[in-house]
Amino acid sequence: MKTDSGAPISPVSMRGFLRADGRKGIRNVIAVAYLVECAHHVAREIAWPFRDQDVHLIGFPGCYPNGYAQRMMEALCTHPNVGAVLLLSLGCESFDKYGLAHVIRQSGRPVETVVIQASGGTRASIAEGQAWVRAQLPVLAAQEPVPMGVEELIVGTVCGGSDGTSGITGNPAAGRAFDQLVGEGAACIFEETGELIGCEHIMASRAVTPELGVILEESVAKAARYYATLGYGSFAAGNADGGLSTIEEKSMGAYAKSGSSPIAGLIKPGDRPPRGGLYLLDVVPDGEVRFGFPNINDTAEIAELIACGSHAVLFVTGRGSVVGSAISPVVKICANPETYRRMADDMDVDAGRILAGEATLDEVGREIRDLVVSLGHGRRTKSEELGHREFVLTYKSFEPIGPACLPAA
Amino acid sequence: MMEAERRQDHEHDERVILLGPDDNVVVVRRRIDAGSLVRIGGRDVSQPKDIPLGHKLASRSIRRGEKIIKYGAPIGSATADIGPGEHVHVHNMKSDYTATHTLDEARARHGDVP
């Protein structure tokens, strides 16, 4: 088998954990999820002793109900990389723990809810939760993985701590990896419409239908309005230290992550790509500006990519981000060769070789694609090995996507 | 990028890269030390300060108000006249969308982190 560029595709030997809905996970995680900040400490104490056994902490801090947060938690707790879920409730918060537990149970996963006020407080709840996790571990360990193809993968991409090298090495290399993965039938998701400002017309011309093109342009216009109201672009001070002068410049670099495949659809957090292809994730809330910045940091974006089913997330950094994530592995692609030399322990891919002429975009793109596939047969990313399990979920509001967002194949 | 690099004529220093044929900036791909000469548009230009990786230099004269072109696309406007080889950044260009937030003032006021 050959790719379009004639390069041989390495034999597929991924193995996945089969879920009741037919999806497969490349990890078998126990998610410990707090449903309000008041339950966070108890949840963390439960998960901490098992941190090297893929027991991950996620949660929602708010006490007010929010449809987006509910949907995100449902999508995350039934993510193919998750095998069992322990919910931690204080008892009096507004989060719909009954609905969430129901969705998890319907998905065929073991689920348990510990209510701290009913269980006798902190100490008793930690003991109860740890006993449940301890009982689940051998059950998950006994689950036999099954063969999994590249076409079953969903891969997301994000960039953070960008600098003037991101747009010429790491991002276009991630784009080449996306082109290859899409060519093999996988679904790939790029995002952060606030970092596509200035690229909307070029992007729209890649949509599979004219109607979708209009929707893509509208999503960027919405982001520009939202950020203008807030008074800041999606741009950090360190981006400027790294040579980026404006949001448009950062956007042109970020856009390169999408590669060159046709854009098959627009999805919102918690939506799953219906089939292989390239998708834009619209992360900016709908309606008037509420609840503050669309994504308060990179981790909030990664959580949304994972809620869309991403088995792994490609993270391109120039300045040197160190984050990983709960639930799905994060592949760290370092765009800047000086940063790589300083922080090699945190980086999976040295894309800065491209600047020195030591590797081509295609070579680094293939390396990224092969690395993603290797995660499906046991390989761990640097951030996984270092214990990075960052997670952030805040308030947002979205309208559901319309039929024109996902044109029929 | 490599394609763009091949297109690049020998008018520019090997420490910089022209990403698109219509660009009026080049990107520094190897750190340039203060005082060193950098060949831009066939002329040697002295750099008054260090230019780190990923930063931009004007590849020709740019007039105040003119668009800055990188990757063949506008990435903002010049806020001053810029000479060939000059550092192009937040001090002489601005976004046409939202203002750029930096910590330059805070750093000047309180000093850099040791």
Interface residues (C-beta under 8 A of the other chain):
Chain A: D163 G164 T165 S166 G167 I168 T169 P172 I197 G198 C199 I202 A224 Y227 A228 G231 Y232 G233 F235 A236 A237 A240 D241 G242 G243 L244 S245 T246 I247 E248 E249 M252 G253 G318 N336 P337 E338 I354 L355 A356 T360 L361
Chain B: M1 M2 I17 L19 V27 V28 R29 R30 R31 P52 L53 G54 H55 K56 I68 K70 Y71 A73 P74 I75 G76 V88 H89 V90 M93 K94 S95 D96 Y97 T98 A99 T100 H101 T102 L103 D104
